[in-house]
């Protein structure tokens, strides 16, 4: 199979239609009064901010025309649901664009499908943004257009969904930082995550210490952005009556690292990597002059990004719950009143 990306892009949204429909029905008929409808300023921000950023990306050649349209859709869903989500996706877009352009000349020698400026089309945007946008859509239906603190005891659904969005965005940013920075920094050869054998730079599933640290930092950037936005946009009495919110930063960093590891494992096993003697670079397509390195030709780079972001989004709430629970046990306090 050449690529599962088009199939995944259809299957994953369709698979949540019943879920979203059920939540929408329950929210409207049973929980309508407890959800917060978006106000006029939220609608204005949700409409204008994504368009401004998409236009900026188009001018900077970080996005193609189709990528700008897709980014506007993702940005709208993230902003209409929560400003924390919006700030997180903006942090991802800005920092990942910078990381993609970092030492681009070196990457051109390593990547078969290298694009000047790292211009993202609609497929790349949706593969990175569809997971957080889907959870943001469920969030706005079930919770409303509001920024909520993470409190698994008092607001379980809101906390679960918000951590899923954070995890998906942190995964994408961490993986991008690992791929774009780890590939061109450090003198040693990467090691395949499944066997730890040395492989050429650019091999799918190859990891380095610099790359893993970069994924952690990429996730931390998203976590810090989310945390600061939450402090600025949430009422002080909500913060004072809630558990400590600073573990959001830890969750962001851990999700960036975890997402990069998942992405690398999928890349090493379900994505083909070979070295072309003729072109002197890594390729995903077998050929007469291509030496096999790892993986099978089942997923491509876009579908690997999509699957890893979905898996990280599903795992992050469990990880967040564990972090908050264990911090409570370690400190012996309730964590109330400390942001």
C-alpha positions as CSV (number, residue, x, y, z in Angstrom):
1,X,0.0,0.0,0.0
2,X,1.5,3.3,-1.1
3,X,-0.1,5.5,1.5
4,X,-2.9,5.3,4.1
5,X,-3.0,9.1,4.6
6,X,-6.1,9.8,2.5
7,X,-7.9,6.9,4.2
8,X,-6.9,8.0,7.7
9,X,-8.0,11.6,7.0
10,X,-11.5,10.2,6.2
11,X,-11.8,7.4,8.8
12,X,-10.7,9.4,11.9
13,X,-13.1,12.3,11.4
14,X,-16.0,9.9,10.5
15,X,-15.2,7.7,13.5
16,X,-16.0,10.6,15.9
17,X,-19.2,11.7,14.2
18,X,-21.3,9.4,16.4
19,X,-19.4,10.4,19.5
20,X,-19.8,14.1,18.7
21,X,-23.4,13.7,17.8
22,X,-24.1,11.9,21.1
23,X,-22.4,14.6,23.1
24,X,-24.1,17.4,21.2
25,X,-27.5,15.8,21.8
26,X,-26.7,15.3,25.5
27,X,-25.3,18.9,25.8
28,X,-28.3,20.5,24.1
29,X,-31.0,18.6,25.9
30,X,-29.5,17.8,29.3
31,X,-26.6,20.1,29.9
32,X,-27.4,23.2,27.9
33,X,-27.3,25.6,30.8
34,X,-23.9,24.4,32.0
35,X,-22.1,25.1,28.7
36,X,-20.9,28.5,27.9
37,X,-21.8,29.8,24.4
38,X,-19.2,31.9,22.5
39,X,-19.6,35.6,22.8
40,X,-19.2,38.2,20.0
41,X,-15.6,38.8,20.8
42,X,-14.9,35.1,20.6
43,X,-16.5,34.8,17.2
44,X,-14.5,37.8,16.0
45,X,-11.2,36.5,17.3
46,X,-11.9,33.0,16.0
47,X,-12.6,34.4,12.5
48,X,-9.8,37.0,12.2
49,X,-6.9,35.5,14.1
50,X,-6.6,32.3,12.0
51,X,-6.9,34.3,8.8
52,X,-4.1,36.7,9.9
53,X,-1.8,33.9,10.8
54,X,-2.6,31.9,7.7
55,X,-1.9,35.0,5.6
56,X,1.4,35.5,7.4
57,X,2.4,31.8,6.8
58,X,1.5,32.2,3.1
59,X,3.7,35.3,2.7
60,X,6.5,33.6,4.6
61,X,6.2,30.5,2.4
62,X,5.6,28.4,5.5
63,X,2.2,27.4,4.0
64,X,0.9,26.8,0.5
65,X,-2.5,28.2,-0.5
66,X,-4.2,24.9,0.4
67,X,-2.2,24.8,3.7
68,X,-3.4,28.3,4.6
69,X,-7.0,27.4,4.0
70,X,-6.6,24.2,6.2
71,X,-4.8,26.2,8.9
72,X,-7.7,28.7,9.0
73,X,-10.1,25.9,9.6
74,X,-8.0,24.3,12.4
75,X,-7.3,27.7,13.9
76,X,-11.0,28.6,14.0
77,X,-11.9,25.4,15.9
78,X,-9.0,25.8,18.3
79,X,-9.9,29.5,19.1
80,X,-13.6,29.2,19.3
81,X,-13.2,26.5,22.0
82,X,-10.4,27.9,24.2
83,X,-7.8,30.6,24.0
84,X,-5.4,28.1,25.7
85,X,-5.9,25.8,22.7
86,X,-5.4,28.7,20.3
87,X,-2.2,29.9,22.0
88,X,-0.8,26.4,21.9
89,X,-1.4,25.9,18.2
90,X,0.0,29.3,17.5
91,X,3.1,28.4,19.5
92,X,3.4,25.2,17.5
93,X,3.0,27.0,14.2
94,X,5.5,29.8,14.8
95,X,8.2,27.7,16.5
96,X,7.9,24.7,14.1
97,X,8.1,27.0,11.1
98,X,11.3,28.4,12.5
99,X,12.6,24.9,13.2
100,X,11.8,23.8,9.7
101,X,13.9,26.6,8.2
102,X,16.8,26.0,10.6
103,X,19.8,25.0,8.5
104,X,17.6,24.2,5.6
105,X,20.6,23.8,3.2
106,X,21.8,20.8,5.2
107,X,18.4,19.2,5.2
108,X,18.2,19.6,1.4
109,X,21.0,17.1,1.1
110,X,19.4,14.6,3.4
111,X,15.7,14.7,2.3
112,X,14.3,13.4,-1.0
113,X,11.1,15.5,-0.8
114,X,12.7,18.6,0.6
115,X,10.7,21.8,0.0
116,X,12.3,25.3,0.3
117,X,11.0,27.0,3.4
118,X,9.2,23.8,4.6
119,X,6.0,24.9,2.8
120,X,3.1,22.8,4.3
121,X,0.1,21.9,2.2
122,X,-3.4,21.0,3.4
123,X,-2.5,17.3,4.0
124,X,0.4,18.2,6.2
125,X,-1.7,20.8,8.1
126,X,-4.6,18.4,8.7
127,X,-2.3,15.5,9.7
128,X,-0.8,17.7,12.4
129,X,-3.9,19.7,13.3
130,X,-6.9,17.3,12.8
131,X,-6.4,15.5,16.2
132,X,-6.3,18.6,18.4
133,X,-9.0,20.2,16.3
134,X,-11.3,17.2,16.7
135,X,-10.9,17.1,20.5
136,X,-11.4,20.9,20.5
137,X,-14.7,20.5,18.6
138,X,-15.9,17.9,21.2
139,X,-14.7,20.3,24.0
140,X,-16.7,23.3,22.7
141,X,-19.8,21.1,22.3
142,X,-19.6,19.5,25.7
143,X,-18.0,22.2,27.8
144,X,-18.4,25.4,25.8
145,X,-16.2,28.3,24.7
146,X,-14.4,28.8,27.9
147,X,-10.9,28.3,29.5
148,X,-11.1,25.8,32.3
149,X,-8.6,24.7,34.9
150,X,-7.4,21.1,35.1
151,X,-9.3,19.4,37.9
152,X,-10.1,15.8,37.3
153,X,-12.2,15.6,40.4
154,X,-14.5,18.6,39.7
155,X,-14.3,18.9,35.9
156,X,-13.3,15.5,34.6
157,X,-14.6,15.8,31.0
158,X,-13.2,19.3,30.5
159,X,-9.8,18.2,32.0
160,X,-9.7,15.1,29.9
161,X,-10.4,16.9,26.6
162,X,-8.1,19.9,27.4
163,X,-5.2,17.6,28.1
164,X,-5.9,15.6,24.9
165,X,-5.7,18.9,22.9
166,X,-2.5,19.8,24.8
167,X,-1.0,16.4,24.2
168,X,-1.7,16.4,20.5
169,X,-0.2,19.8,19.9
170,X,2.8,19.1,22.1
171,X,3.3,15.9,20.2
172,X,3.4,17.6,16.9
173,X,5.7,20.4,18.1
174,X,8.0,18.0,19.9
175,X,8.3,15.7,16.9
176,X,8.9,18.6,14.5
177,X,11.6,20.0,16.8
178,X,13.2,16.5,17.0
179,X,13.1,16.0,13.2
180,X,14.2,19.5,12.2
181,X,16.8,20.3,14.8
182,X,18.0,16.8,15.7
183,X,18.8,16.0,12.1
184,X,21.3,18.8,11.6
185,X,22.8,19.2,15.1
186,X,25.2,16.8,16.7
187,X,28.0,15.0,14.9
188,X,27.1,11.4,15.7
189,X,24.9,9.1,13.6
190,X,21.3,8.5,14.8
191,X,20.3,5.1,16.1
192,X,17.2,3.2,15.0
193,X,14.8,3.2,18.0
194,X,13.9,-0.5,17.6
195,X,17.4,-2.0,17.3
196,X,19.7,0.9,18.4
197,X,21.9,0.2,15.4
198,X,23.4,3.2,13.6
199,X,21.6,4.5,10.6
200,X,22.2,7.4,8.2
201,X,20.8,10.9,9.1
202,X,17.2,11.3,7.9
203,X,16.2,7.7,8.4
204,X,12.7,7.3,9.7
205,X,12.8,6.0,13.2
206,X,16.4,7.2,13.8
207,X,16.8,9.0,17.1
208,X,19.6,11.1,18.7
209,X,20.1,12.5,22.1
210,X,19.8,16.0,20.7
211,X,16.6,15.0,18.9
212,X,15.1,13.6,22.0
213,X,16.0,16.7,24.1
214,X,14.6,18.8,21.3
215,X,11.3,17.0,21.4
216,X,11.1,17.6,25.2
217,X,11.8,21.3,24.7
218,X,9.3,21.5,21.9
219,X,6.6,20.1,24.2
220,X,7.7,22.3,27.1
221,X,7.2,25.4,24.9
222,X,3.6,24.3,24.2
223,X,3.0,23.5,27.9
224,X,4.4,26.9,29.0
225,X,2.3,28.7,26.5
226,X,-0.8,26.9,27.6
227,X,-0.1,27.5,31.3
228,X,0.6,31.3,30.9
229,X,-2.6,31.7,28.8
230,X,-4.6,29.8,31.4
231,X,-3.4,32.2,34.1
232,X,-4.2,35.3,32.0
233,X,-7.6,34.2,30.9
234,X,-9.1,32.4,33.9
235,X,-10.8,34.1,36.7
236,X,-8.7,34.3,39.9
237,X,-11.3,32.6,42.1
238,X,-11.3,29.6,39.8
239,X,-7.6,29.3,40.0
240,X,-7.6,29.7,43.8
241,X,-10.2,27.0,44.2
242,X,-8.5,24.5,41.9
243,X,-5.5,22.2,42.2
244,X,-2.1,23.5,41.2
245,X,-1.9,24.2,37.4
246,X,1.9,24.3,36.9
247,X,2.0,20.5,36.1
248,X,0.6,21.5,32.7
249,X,4.1,22.4,31.8
250,X,5.3,19.0,32.8
251,X,2.5,17.4,30.8
252,X,3.5,19.4,27.7
253,X,7.1,18.4,27.9
254,X,6.3,14.7,28.6
255,X,3.8,14.7,25.7
256,X,6.3,16.2,23.3
257,X,8.8,13.5,24.2
258,X,6.2,10.7,24.2
259,X,4.9,11.8,20.8
260,X,8.3,11.9,19.3
261,X,9.1,8.4,20.6
262,X,5.8,7.0,19.2
263,X,6.4,8.7,15.9
264,X,9.9,7.2,15.7
265,X,8.7,3.8,16.6
266,X,6.0,3.9,13.8
267,X,8.6,5.3,11.4
268,X,11.0,2.5,12.1
269,X,8.4,-0.3,11.7
270,X,5.6,0.8,9.5
271,X,7.4,3.4,7.3
272,X,10.0,2.3,4.7
273,X,13.4,3.8,4.7
274,X,16.1,3.2,2.2
275,X,19.3,4.9,1.0
276,X,19.6,5.9,-2.6
277,X,23.1,5.6,-4.0
278,X,22.2,7.7,-7.0
279,X,20.6,10.6,-5.2
280,X,22.7,10.2,-2.0
281,X,19.8,10.6,0.4
282,X,17.1,8.7,2.3
283,X,14.1,7.7,0.3
284,X,10.7,6.1,1.1
285,X,10.5,4.3,-2.2
286,X,12.3,1.1,-3.0
287,X,14.4,0.9,-6.2
288,X,17.3,-0.8,-7.9
289,X,19.8,1.7,-6.5
290,X,18.2,1.8,-3.0
291,X,19.6,-0.2,-0.1
292,X,16.9,-1.2,2.5
293,X,17.4,0.2,6.0
294,X,14.2,-0.3,8.0
295,X,10.5,-0.6,8.0
296,X,7.8,-1.7,5.5
297,X,6.0,0.4,3.0
298,X,2.7,0.8,4.9
299,X,2.6,4.4,6.2
300,X,4.1,7.6,4.9
301,X,5.4,10.5,6.9
302,X,2.1,12.3,6.9
303,X,0.1,9.3,8.2
304,X,2.8,8.6,10.8
305,X,2.4,12.1,12.1
306,X,-1.4,11.7,12.2
307,X,-1.4,8.4,14.0
308,X,1.2,9.5,16.6
309,X,-0.7,12.7,17.4
310,X,-3.9,10.7,17.9
311,X,-2.2,8.2,20.1
312,X,-0.5,10.9,22.2
313,X,-3.9,12.7,22.5
314,X,-5.4,9.6,23.9
315,X,-2.6,8.8,26.3
316,X,-1.9,12.3,27.6
317,X,-5.0,12.6,29.9
318,X,-4.1,9.4,31.7
319,X,-0.5,10.7,32.1
320,X,-1.8,14.0,33.4
321,X,-4.1,12.3,35.9
322,X,-1.2,10.3,37.1
323,X,1.1,13.4,37.4
324,X,-1.5,15.3,39.5
325,X,-2.3,12.3,41.6
326,X,1.3,11.6,42.4
327,X,2.2,15.2,43.1
328,X,-0.7,15.2,45.6
329,X,0.6,12.1,47.3
330,X,4.2,13.3,47.4
331,X,3.5,16.8,48.8
332,X,0.8,15.5,51.2
333,X,-1.3,18.6,50.3
334,X,-4.4,19.2,48.3
335,X,-2.6,21.6,45.9
336,X,-5.5,24.1,46.3
337,X,-4.7,27.7,46.0
338,X,-1.3,27.4,44.2
339,X,-1.1,28.1,40.5
